[in-house]
Amino acid sequence: MLILLPNLPDHVFGVKAVGEVTADDLKSVLLPGLEVIKAKYGEIHYILVLETKVENFTAGAWFQDMVAGLKHLTAWKKMAIVTDQKAVEKFTDAFSYVTPREAKGFALTALNEAITWVSLKS
């Protein structure tokens, strides 16, 4: 399930993933949220708080995630992934070296730091 993160700056879109995450979650929560942010600001500052294992994302969810990434390829500005899964955090940090956008992994205990970082406009 994806839950909208409250109290973020207006130009930042964020969700928390808990339990099983399905294609319907991405279609009903993630994709519309990205559309609104892109339309309003022309770029995407995104934060994902991952409180579930990546194995709990269904195949359909991964496909929708890929669709979202490609659809908004030029609009991505900053992405923060907040998780206690060290492999995901390291992958996110490495990902920023191969894309034009900034991506950074944070531990769950560093949520406030992640929000501050993703909120800064470069």
The first five atom37 places (N, CA, C, CB, O) and aatype in JSON, in Angstrom:
{
  "aatype": [12, 10, 9, 10, 10, 14, 2, 10, 14, 3, 8, 19, 13, 7, 19, 11, 0, 19, 7, 6, 19, 16, 0, 3, 3, 10, 11, 15, 19, 10, 10, 14, 7, 10, 6, 19, 9, 11, 0, 11, 18, 7, 6, 9, 8, 18, 9, 10, 19, 10, 6, 16, 11, 19, 6, 2, 13, 16, 0, 7, 0, 17, 13, 5, 3, 12, 19, 0, 7, 10, 11, 8, 10, 16, 0, 17, 11, 11, 12, 0, 9, 19, 16, 3, 5, 11, 0, 19, 6, 11, 13, 16, 3, 0, 13, 15, 18, 19, 16, 14, 1, 6, 0, 11, 7, 13, 0, 10, 16, 0, 10, 2, 6, 0, 9, 16, 17, 19, 15, 10, 11, 15],
  "atom_mask": [
    [1, 1, 1, 1, 1],
    [1, 1, 1, 1, 1],
    [1, 1, 1, 1, 1],
    [1, 1, 1, 1, 1],
    [1, 1, 1, 1, 1],
    [1, 1, 1, 1, 1],
    [1, 1, 1, 1, 1],
    [1, 1, 1, 1, 1],
    [1, 1, 1, 1, 1],
    [1, 1, 1, 1, 1],
    [1, 1, 1, 1, 1],
    [1, 1, 1, 1, 1],
    [1, 1, 1, 1, 1],
    [1, 1, 1, 0, 1],
    [1, 1, 1, 1, 1],
    [1, 1, 1, 1, 1],
    [1, 1, 1, 1, 1],
    [1, 1, 1, 1, 1],
    [1, 1, 1, 0, 1],
    [1, 1, 1, 1, 1],
    [1, 1, 1, 1, 1],
    [1, 1, 1, 1, 1],
    [1, 1, 1, 1, 1],
    [1, 1, 1, 1, 1],
    [1, 1, 1, 1, 1],
    [1, 1, 1, 1, 1],
    [1, 1, 1, 1, 1],
    [1, 1, 1, 1, 1],
    [1, 1, 1, 1, 1],
    [1, 1, 1, 1, 1],
    [1, 1, 1, 1, 1],
    [1, 1, 1, 1, 1],
    [1, 1, 1, 0, 1],
    [1, 1, 1, 1, 1],
    [1, 1, 1, 1, 1],
    [1, 1, 1, 1, 1],
    [1, 1, 1, 1, 1],
    [1, 1, 1, 1, 1],
    [1, 1, 1, 1, 1],
    [1, 1, 1, 1, 1],
    [1, 1, 1, 1, 1],
    [1, 1, 1, 0, 1],
    [1, 1, 1, 1, 1],
    [1, 1, 1, 1, 1],
    [1, 1, 1, 1, 1],
    [1, 1, 1, 1, 1],
    [1, 1, 1, 1, 1],
    [1, 1, 1, 1, 1],
    [1, 1, 1, 1, 1],
    [1, 1, 1, 1, 1],
    [1, 1, 1, 1, 1],
    [1, 1, 1, 1, 1],
    [1, 1, 1, 1, 1],
    [1, 1, 1, 1, 1],
    [1, 1, 1, 1, 1],
    [1, 1, 1, 1, 1],
    [1, 1, 1, 1, 1],
    [1, 1, 1, 1, 1],
    [1, 1, 1, 1, 1],
    [1, 1, 1, 0, 1],
    [1, 1, 1, 1, 1],
    [1, 1, 1, 1, 1],
    [1, 1, 1, 1, 1],
    [1, 1, 1, 1, 1],
    [1, 1, 1, 1, 1],
    [1, 1, 1, 1, 1],
    [1, 1, 1, 1, 1],
    [1, 1, 1, 1, 1],
    [1, 1, 1, 0, 1],
    [1, 1, 1, 1, 1],
    [1, 1, 1, 1, 1],
    [1, 1, 1, 1, 1],
    [1, 1, 1, 1, 1],
    [1, 1, 1, 1, 1],
    [1, 1, 1, 1, 1],
    [1, 1, 1, 1, 1],
    [1, 1, 1, 1, 1],
    [1, 1, 1, 1, 1],
    [1, 1, 1, 1, 1],
    [1, 1, 1, 1, 1],
    [1, 1, 1, 1, 1],
    [1, 1, 1, 1, 1],
    [1, 1, 1, 1, 1],
    [1, 1, 1, 1, 1],
    [1, 1, 1, 1, 1],
    [1, 1, 1, 1, 1],
    [1, 1, 1, 1, 1],
    [1, 1, 1, 1, 1],
    [1, 1, 1, 1, 1],
    [1, 1, 1, 1, 1],
    [1, 1, 1, 1, 1],
    [1, 1, 1, 1, 1],
    [1, 1, 1, 1, 1],
    [1, 1, 1, 1, 1],
    [1, 1, 1, 1, 1],
    [1, 1, 1, 1, 1],
    [1, 1, 1, 1, 1],
    [1, 1, 1, 1, 1],
    [1, 1, 1, 1, 1],
    [1, 1, 1, 1, 1],
    [1, 1, 1, 1, 1],
    [1, 1, 1, 1, 1],
    [1, 1, 1, 1, 1],
    [1, 1, 1, 1, 1],
    [1, 1, 1, 0, 1],
    [1, 1, 1, 1, 1],
    [1, 1, 1, 1, 1],
    [1, 1, 1, 1, 1],
    [1, 1, 1, 1, 1],
    [1, 1, 1, 1, 1],
    [1, 1, 1, 1, 1],
    [1, 1, 1, 1, 1],
    [1, 1, 1, 1, 1],
    [1, 1, 1, 1, 1],
    [1, 1, 1, 1, 1],
    [1, 1, 1, 1, 1],
    [1, 1, 1, 1, 1],
    [1, 1, 1, 1, 1],
    [1, 1, 1, 1, 1],
    [1, 1, 1, 1, 1],
    [1, 1, 1, 1, 1],
    [1, 1, 1, 1, 1]
  ],
  "atom_positions": [
    [[0.85, -1.17, 0.0], [0.0, 0.0, 0.0], [0.9, 1.24, 0.0], [-0.97, -0.01, 1.22], [1.95, 1.26, 0.65]],
    [[0.49, 2.25, -0.72], [1.17, 3.54, -0.71], [0.31, 4.55, 0.03], [1.47, 4.02, -2.16], [-0.89, 4.65, -0.2]],
    [[0.96, 5.29, 0.92], [0.27, 6.3, 1.73], [0.96, 7.64, 1.47], [0.28, 5.93, 3.27], [2.18, 7.73, 1.55]],
    [[0.18, 8.67, 1.18], [0.76, 10.0, 0.97], [1.44, 10.48, 2.24], [-0.32, 11.01, 0.52], [0.91, 10.31, 3.34]],
    [[2.62, 11.09, 2.08], [3.31, 11.69, 3.22], [2.74, 13.08, 3.46], [4.85, 11.74, 2.99], [2.68, 13.89, 2.53]],
    [[2.33, 13.37, 4.68], [1.78, 14.7, 4.97], [2.88, 15.72, 5.28], [0.81, 14.61, 6.15], [4.03, 15.36, 5.53]],
    [[2.51, 16.97, 5.24], [3.36, 18.08, 5.7], [4.68, 18.23, 4.97], [3.63, 17.92, 7.14], [5.69, 18.59, 5.57]],
    [[4.68, 17.95, 3.67], [5.87, 18.18, 2.86], [5.75, 19.56, 2.21], [6.04, 17.06, 1.78], [4.64, 20.07, 2.05]],
    [[6.88, 20.16, 1.82], [6.79, 21.41, 1.06], [5.95, 21.18, -0.21], [8.22, 21.93, 0.69], [5.89, 20.07, -0.73]],
    [[5.32, 22.22, -0.69], [4.41, 22.09, -1.84], [5.06, 21.48, -3.07], [3.86, 23.44, -2.19], [4.39, 20.78, -3.83]],
    [[6.34, 21.73, -3.29], [7.01, 21.25, -4.5], [7.56, 19.83, -4.36], [8.13, 22.19, -4.86], [8.22, 19.33, -5.27]],
    [[7.29, 19.18, -3.23], [7.78, 17.82, -2.98], [6.6, 16.86, -2.9], [8.63, 17.76, -1.67], [5.61, 17.14, -2.23]],
    [[6.72, 15.73, -3.59], [5.72, 14.68, -3.51], [6.35, 13.48, -2.82], [5.17, 14.3, -4.93], [7.47, 13.08, -3.15]],
    [[5.62, 12.9, -1.87], [6.18, 11.76, -1.16], [5.14, 10.74, -0.76], [0.0, 0.0, 0.0], [3.99, 11.07, -0.49]],
    [[5.59, 9.5, -0.72], [4.73, 8.4, -0.29], [5.51, 7.47, 0.64], [4.19, 7.62, -1.5], [6.74, 7.43, 0.63]],
    [[4.74, 6.74, 1.44], [5.3, 5.69, 2.29], [4.75, 4.37, 1.79], [4.95, 5.92, 3.81], [3.54, 4.24, 1.58]],
    [[5.63, 3.4, 1.59], [5.23, 2.06, 1.15], [5.21, 1.13, 2.36], [6.19, 1.53, 0.06], [6.2, 0.99, 3.07]],
    [[4.06, 0.5, 2.58], [3.9, -0.46, 3.67], [3.19, -1.7, 3.13], [3.09, 0.17, 4.86], [2.36, -1.6, 2.23]],
    [[3.52, -2.86, 3.68], [2.86, -4.08, 3.25], [3.11, -4.37, 1.79], [0.0, 0.0, 0.0], [4.18, -4.07, 1.26]],
    [[2.11, -4.95, 1.13], [2.23, -5.25, -0.3], [1.91, -4.0, -1.12], [1.29, -6.42, -0.7], [0.95, -3.28, -0.83]],
    [[2.72, -3.75, -2.13], [2.51, -2.61, -3.04], [2.18, -3.18, -4.41], [3.78, -1.67, -3.09], [2.94, -3.97, -4.97]],
    [[1.04, -2.76, -4.95], [0.54, -3.3, -6.22], [0.52, -2.24, -7.32], [-0.87, -3.87, -6.03], [0.75, -1.05, -7.07]],
    [[0.26, -2.7, -8.52], [0.13, -1.79, -9.65], [-0.98, -0.77, -9.4], [-0.15, -2.57, -10.95], [-0.85, 0.39, -9.77]],
    [[-2.07, -1.21, -8.78], [-3.17, -0.29, -8.48], [-2.73, 0.82, -7.54], [-4.35, -1.05, -7.87], [-3.18, 1.96, -7.67]],
    [[-1.85, 0.5, -6.57], [-1.33, 1.54, -5.68], [-0.57, 2.6, -6.47], [-0.4, 0.91, -4.61], [-0.73, 3.8, -6.23]],
    [[0.23, 2.16, -7.4], [0.99, 3.12, -8.19], [0.08, 3.93, -9.1], [2.05, 2.41, -9.02], [0.27, 5.13, -9.26]],
    [[-0.91, 3.27, -9.69], [-1.84, 3.96, -10.59], [-2.73, 4.96, -9.85], [-2.71, 2.94, -11.32], [-3.06, 6.01, -10.4]],
    [[-3.11, 4.65, -8.62], [-4.05, 5.52, -7.91], [-3.37, 6.55, -7.0], [-4.98, 4.68, -7.1], [-4.0, 7.54, -6.64]],
    [[-2.13, 6.32, -6.61], [-1.45, 7.23, -5.69], [-0.22, 7.87, -6.33], [-1.05, 6.49, -4.41], [-0.13, 9.1, -6.41]],
    [[0.73, 7.06, -6.77], [2.0, 7.58, -7.25], [1.86, 8.37, -8.56], [2.98, 6.44, -7.45], [2.27, 9.53, -8.64]],
    [[1.29, 7.75, -9.56], [1.23, 8.4, -10.87], [0.46, 9.72, -10.84], [0.59, 7.47, -11.88], [0.95, 10.71, -11.39]],
    [[-0.72, 9.79, -10.22], [-1.42, 11.08, -10.16], [-0.63, 12.14, -9.39], [-2.79, 10.89, -9.51], [-0.62, 13.31, -9.78]],
    [[0.03, 11.74, -8.33], [0.82, 12.7, -7.56], [1.98, 13.27, -8.36], [0.0, 0.0, 0.0], [2.26, 14.46, -8.3]],
    [[2.65, 12.4, -9.1], [3.75, 12.87, -9.96], [3.25, 13.82, -11.03], [4.47, 11.68, -10.6], [3.9, 14.81, -11.35]],
    [[2.08, 13.5, -11.61], [1.49, 14.36, -12.64], [1.22, 15.77, -12.1], [0.19, 13.74, -13.18], [1.52, 16.76, -12.76]],
    [[0.65, 15.84, -10.91], [0.33, 17.14, -10.31], [1.59, 17.95, -10.06], [-0.44, 16.94, -8.98], [1.64, 19.14, -10.4]],
    [[2.61, 17.33, -9.49], [3.87, 18.04, -9.19], [4.54, 18.5, -10.48], [4.83, 17.13, -8.39], [5.0, 19.63, -10.57]],
    [[4.59, 17.62, -11.47], [5.22, 17.99, -12.74], [4.47, 19.13, -13.42], [5.28, 16.77, -13.68], [5.09, 20.07, -13.93]],
    [[3.14, 19.07, -13.43], [2.35, 20.12, -14.08], [2.52, 21.46, -13.37], [0.87, 19.72, -14.1], [2.57, 22.51, -14.02]],
    [[2.6, 21.42, -12.06], [2.67, 22.66, -11.29], [4.07, 23.27, -11.25], [2.2, 22.41, -9.88], [4.21, 24.5, -11.29]],
    [[5.1, 22.43, -11.17], [6.46, 22.93, -10.96], [7.43, 22.63, -12.1], [7.01, 22.36, -9.7], [8.52, 23.19, -12.14]],
    [[7.04, 21.76, -13.03], [7.91, 21.45, -14.16], [9.05, 20.5, -13.83], [0.0, 0.0, 0.0], [9.81, 20.12, -14.72]],
    [[9.17, 20.12, -12.57], [10.2, 19.18, -12.15], [9.67, 18.4, -10.94], [11.54, 19.91, -11.81], [8.71, 18.81, -10.29]],
    [[10.33, 17.28, -10.66], [9.84, 16.4, -9.6], [10.89, 16.25, -8.51], [9.46, 15.03, -10.18], [12.02, 15.83, -8.76]],
    [[10.49, 16.6, -7.3], [11.24, 16.3, -6.07], [10.4, 15.24, -5.37], [11.47, 17.62, -5.15], [9.25, 15.49, -5.01]],
    [[10.98, 14.06, -5.18], [10.21, 12.89, -4.73], [10.9, 12.2, -3.56], [10.02, 11.89, -5.88], [12.12, 12.05, -3.54]],
    [[10.1, 11.8, -2.59], [10.62, 11.03, -1.46], [9.76, 9.78, -1.27], [10.64, 11.88, -0.16], [8.53, 9.85, -1.26]],
    [[10.44, 8.65, -1.13], [9.79, 7.38, -0.86], [10.31, 6.86, 0.46], [10.04, 6.35, -2.02], [11.51, 6.66, 0.64]],
    [[9.4, 6.64, 1.39], [9.75, 6.0, 2.67], [9.36, 4.53, 2.52], [9.01, 6.68, 3.91], [8.19, 4.19, 2.43]],
    [[10.37, 3.7, 2.49], [10.18, 2.28, 2.22], [10.15, 1.51, 3.54], [11.3, 1.74, 1.28], [11.19, 1.14, 4.08]],
    [[8.93, 1.29, 4.04], [8.77, 0.54, 5.29], [8.33, -0.89, 5.03], [7.75, 1.24, 6.2], [7.79, -1.55, 5.91]],
    [[8.58, -1.36, 3.83], [8.31, -2.74, 3.44], [9.48, -3.21, 2.61], [6.96, -2.88, 2.65], [10.22, -2.39, 2.06]],
    [[9.67, -4.48, 2.53], [10.76, -5.02, 1.72], [10.43, -4.85, 0.23], [11.03, -6.52, 2.06], [9.26, -4.88, -0.16]],
    [[11.45, -4.68, -0.58], [11.22, -4.53, -2.01], [10.55, -5.77, -2.6], [12.54, -4.26, -2.74], [9.89, -5.69, -3.64]],
    [[10.71, -6.91, -1.94], [10.06, -8.14, -2.4], [8.53, -8.04, -2.29], [10.57, -9.33, -1.59], [7.81, -8.84, -2.9]],
    [[8.03, -7.08, -1.53], [6.58, -6.91, -1.37], [5.96, -6.04, -2.47], [6.28, -6.3, -0.02], [4.75, -5.78, -2.44]],
    [[6.76, -5.6, -3.44], [6.24, -4.92, -4.61], [5.9, -5.99, -5.64], [7.28, -3.87, -5.19], [6.75, -6.81, -5.99]],
    [[4.66, -5.99, -6.12], [4.27, -6.98, -7.12], [4.94, -6.65, -8.46], [2.72, -7.02, -7.28], [5.46, -5.55, -8.66]],
    [[4.93, -7.63, -9.37], [5.5, -7.41, -10.7], [4.81, -6.23, -11.39], [5.37, -8.68, -11.56], [5.46, -5.43, -12.06]],
    [[3.5, -6.13, -11.22], [2.76, -5.02, -11.8], [3.19, -3.68, -11.23], [0.0, 0.0, 0.0], [3.24, -2.68, -11.94]],
    [[3.51, -3.67, -9.94], [3.98, -2.43, -9.31], [5.32, -2.02, -9.9], [4.1, -2.59, -7.79], [5.54, -0.84, -10.19]],
    [[6.22, -2.98, -10.08], [7.53, -2.66, -10.67], [7.36, -2.13, -12.09], [8.44, -3.91, -10.68], [8.05, -1.2, -12.49]],
    [[6.43, -2.71, -12.85], [6.18, -2.23, -14.2], [5.67, -0.79, -14.18], [5.17, -3.15, -14.93], [6.15, 0.05, -14.93]],
    [[4.71, -0.5, -13.31], [4.17, 0.86, -13.21], [5.24, 1.84, -12.74], [2.97, 0.89, -12.25], [5.25, 3.0, -13.17]],
    [[6.13, 1.4, -11.87], [7.23, 2.23, -11.42], [8.14, 2.58, -12.59], [8.03, 1.52, -10.3], [8.58, 3.73, -12.73]],
    [[8.42, 1.61, -13.44], [9.25, 1.85, -14.62], [8.54, 2.82, -15.57], [9.57, 0.51, -15.34], [9.17, 3.73, -16.11]],
    [[7.25, 2.64, -15.76], [6.46, 3.54, -16.61], [6.56, 4.97, -16.08], [4.98, 3.07, -16.68], [6.77, 5.91, -16.85]],
    [[6.39, 5.14, -14.77], [6.46, 6.47, -14.16], [7.83, 7.09, -14.38], [6.14, 6.4, -12.65], [7.94, 8.27, -14.71]],
    [[8.87, 6.3, -14.19], [10.22, 6.81, -14.37], [10.49, 7.26, -15.79], [0.0, 0.0, 0.0], [11.07, 8.32, -16.0]],
    [[10.07, 6.47, -16.75], [10.3, 6.82, -18.15], [9.42, 7.98, -18.6], [10.06, 5.61, -19.03], [9.86, 8.85, -19.34]],
    [[8.17, 7.98, -18.16], [7.24, 9.03, -18.57], [7.73, 10.41, -18.12], [5.85, 8.76, -17.99], [7.54, 11.4, -18.83]],
    [[8.34, 10.47, -16.97], [8.78, 11.74, -16.41], [10.3, 11.9, -16.42], [8.26, 11.89, -14.99], [10.86, 12.65, -15.63]],
    [[10.95, 11.18, -17.32], [12.41, 11.12, -17.33], [13.09, 12.47, -17.25], [12.87, 10.41, -18.56], [14.05, 12.64, -16.49]],
    [[12.62, 13.42, -18.0], [13.29, 14.73, -18.03], [12.87, 15.63, -16.87], [13.0, 15.42, -19.34], [13.5, 16.66, -16.64]],
    [[11.81, 15.26, -16.15], [11.31, 16.12, -15.07], [11.91, 15.78, -13.7], [9.81, 16.01, -15.0], [11.86, 16.6, -12.79]],
    [[12.47, 14.58, -13.56], [13.03, 14.19, -12.26], [14.15, 15.15, -11.88], [13.54, 12.73, -12.29], [15.04, 15.42, -12.68]],
    [[14.1, 15.65, -10.68], [15.13, 16.56, -10.18], [15.87, 15.93, -9.0], [14.52, 17.9, -9.75], [17.09, 15.79, -9.02]],
    [[15.1, 15.54, -7.98], [15.7, 14.91, -6.8], [14.8, 13.78, -6.32], [15.93, 15.95, -5.66], [13.57, 13.88, -6.37]],
    [[15.45, 12.71, -5.86], [14.72, 11.56, -5.33], [15.43, 11.08, -4.07], [14.61, 10.42, -6.4], [16.63, 10.81, -4.09]],
    [[14.69, 10.99, -2.98], [15.22, 10.45, -1.73], [14.49, 9.15, -1.42], [15.07, 11.48, -0.56], [13.26, 9.1, -1.41]],
    [[15.25, 8.11, -1.15], [14.68, 6.83, -0.75], [15.09, 6.6, 0.7], [15.16, 5.64, -1.69], [16.28, 6.56, 1.02]],
    [[14.1, 6.46, 1.57], [14.34, 6.32, 3.0], [13.99, 4.89, 3.39], [13.5, 7.36, 3.84], [12.84, 4.46, 3.24]],
    [[14.98, 4.15, 3.88], [14.8, 2.72, 4.14], [15.86, 2.22, 5.11], [14.84, 1.92, 2.83], [16.92, 2.82, 5.26]],
    [[15.57, 1.11, 5.75], [16.58, 0.42, 6.55], [17.2, -0.74, 5.78], [15.97, -0.09, 7.85], [17.99, -1.51, 6.33]],
    [[16.85, -0.86, 4.51], [17.42, -1.89, 3.65], [18.68, -1.32, 3.0], [16.39, -2.37, 2.55], [18.61, -0.58, 2.02]],
    [[19.83, -1.67, 3.56], [21.11, -1.09, 3.14], [21.37, -1.26, 1.65], [22.25, -1.72, 3.93], [21.91, -0.35, 1.01]],
    [[21.0, -2.4, 1.08], [21.22, -2.61, -0.35], [20.44, -1.6, -1.18], [20.83, -4.04, -0.75], [20.96, -1.09, -2.18]],
    [[19.22, -1.29, -0.79], [18.4, -0.32, -1.51], [19.01, 1.08, -1.36], [16.93, -0.33, -0.99], [19.09, 1.83, -2.33]],
    [[19.44, 1.42, -0.16], [20.04, 2.72, 0.09], [21.31, 2.9, -0.76], [20.38, 2.88, 1.59], [21.51, 3.96, -1.36]],
    [[22.16, 1.87, -0.82], [23.4, 1.95, -1.61], [23.1, 2.01, -3.1], [24.31, 0.75, -1.31], [23.75, 2.75, -3.84]],
    [[22.1, 1.24, -3.56], [21.71, 1.28, -4.97], [21.24, 2.67, -5.34], [20.61, 0.25, -5.25], [21.58, 3.18, -6.41]],
    [[20.45, 3.29, -4.47], [19.95, 4.64, -4.74], [21.09, 5.63, -4.86], [18.99, 5.09, -3.63], [21.1, 6.47, -5.76]],
    [[22.07, 5.54, -3.97], [23.24, 6.43, -4.04], [24.0, 6.22, -5.35], [24.17, 6.2, -2.83], [24.39, 7.18, -6.0]],
    [[24.21, 4.97, -5.74], [24.93, 4.66, -6.97], [24.15, 5.1, -8.2], [25.24, 3.17, -7.05], [24.74, 5.52, -9.19]],
    [[22.83, 5.0, -8.14], [21.96, 5.36, -9.25], [22.16, 6.81, -9.67], [20.51, 5.12, -8.88], [22.04, 7.14, -10.85]],
    [[22.46, 7.68, -8.71], [22.62, 9.1, -9.02], [23.82, 9.36, -9.93], [22.77, 9.9, -7.74], [23.89, 10.41, -10.57]],
    [[24.76, 8.43, -10.0], [25.92, 8.61, -10.86], [25.63, 8.3, -12.33], [27.05, 7.74, -10.39], [26.4, 8.71, -13.2]],
    [[24.55, 7.6, -12.61], [24.26, 7.21, -13.99], [23.04, 7.92, -14.56], [24.05, 5.72, -14.07], [22.62, 7.62, -15.68]],
    [[22.46, 8.84, -13.81], [21.3, 9.59, -14.3], [21.55, 11.08, -14.13], [20.01, 9.15, -13.55], [22.39, 11.49, -13.33]],
    [[20.82, 11.89, -14.88], [21.01, 13.33, -14.74], [20.39, 13.9, -13.47], [20.41, 14.03, -15.94], [20.65, 15.05, -13.12]],
    [[19.6, 13.13, -12.78], [18.96, 13.62, -11.56], [19.78, 13.23, -10.34], [17.52, 13.08, -11.44], [20.69, 12.41, -10.42]],
    [[19.44, 13.83, -9.21], [20.08, 13.49, -7.95], [19.23, 12.46, -7.23], [20.31, 14.75, -7.08], [18.01, 12.61, -7.13]],
    [[19.87, 11.43, -6.72], [19.18, 10.41, -5.94], [20.05, 10.08, -4.74], [18.88, 9.13, -6.8], [21.27, 9.95, -4.86]],
    [[19.42, 9.94, -3.6], [20.18, 9.67, -2.39], [19.38, 8.77, -1.46], [20.56, 10.98, -1.68], [18.18, 8.95, -1.29]],
    [[20.06, 7.81, -0.85], [19.44, 6.92, 0.11], [19.67, 7.41, 1.53], [0.0, 0.0, 0.0], [20.71, 7.97, 1.85]],
    [[18.67, 7.19, 2.37], [18.72, 7.6, 3.78], [18.17, 6.46, 4.64], [17.91, 8.92, 4.02], [17.31, 5.7, 4.2]],
    [[18.66, 6.35, 5.86], [18.11, 5.41, 6.83], [16.77, 5.95, 7.33], [19.09, 5.17, 8.01], [16.53, 7.15, 7.29]],
    [[15.92, 5.06, 7.81], [14.62, 5.48, 8.35], [14.77, 6.5, 9.48], [13.83, 4.27, 8.85], [13.94, 7.39, 9.65]],
    [[15.85, 6.37, 10.25], [16.07, 7.31, 11.35], [16.46, 8.7, 10.86], [17.15, 6.77, 12.28], [16.49, 9.64, 11.64]],
    [[16.76, 8.82, 9.57], [17.17, 10.11, 9.0], [16.07, 10.71, 8.13], [18.44, 9.94, 8.17], [16.36, 11.45, 7.19]],
    [[14.82, 10.41, 8.43], [13.7, 10.9, 7.62], [13.69, 12.42, 7.52], [12.38, 10.43, 8.21], [13.52, 12.96, 6.42]],
    [[13.87, 13.12, 8.62], [13.87, 14.59, 8.57], [15.0, 15.13, 7.71], [13.98, 15.17, 9.98], [14.81, 16.1, 6.97]],
    [[16.16, 14.51, 7.78], [17.29, 14.91, 6.93], [16.95, 14.68, 5.46], [18.57, 14.12, 7.31], [17.28, 15.51, 4.61]],
    [[16.3, 13.57, 5.16], [15.9, 13.26, 3.78], [14.92, 14.29, 3.25], [15.29, 11.85, 3.7], [15.02, 14.73, 2.11]],
    [[13.97, 14.68, 4.08], [12.98, 15.69, 3.66], [13.68, 17.02, 3.39], [11.88, 15.87, 4.75], [13.38, 17.69, 2.4]],
    [[14.59, 17.39, 4.25], [15.34, 18.64, 4.05], [16.13, 18.58, 2.75], [16.3, 18.91, 5.24], [16.09, 19.52, 1.96]],
    [[16.84, 17.47, 2.5], [17.66, 17.33, 1.3], [16.81, 17.37, 0.03], [18.45, 16.03, 1.36], [17.14, 18.09, -0.9]],
    [[15.74, 16.59, 0.0], [14.93, 16.52, -1.22], [14.2, 17.83, -1.48], [13.93, 15.38, -1.13], [13.84, 18.12, -2.62]],
    [[13.98, 18.61, -0.44], [13.26, 19.88, -0.57], [14.11, 20.99, -1.17], [12.74, 20.31, 0.78], [13.58, 21.93, -1.75]],
    [[15.42, 20.88, -1.03], [16.3, 21.94, -1.53], [16.29, 21.96, -3.06], [17.74, 21.74, -1.02], [16.44, 20.93, -3.72]],
    [[16.11, 23.13, -3.58], [16.16, 23.29, -5.04], [17.59, 23.59, -5.43], [15.19, 24.43, -5.53], [18.25, 24.43, -4.82]],
    [[18.07, 22.89, -6.44], [19.47, 23.06, -6.88], [19.6, 24.16, -7.9], [20.01, 21.77, -7.46], [20.7, 24.43, -8.38]]
  ]
}
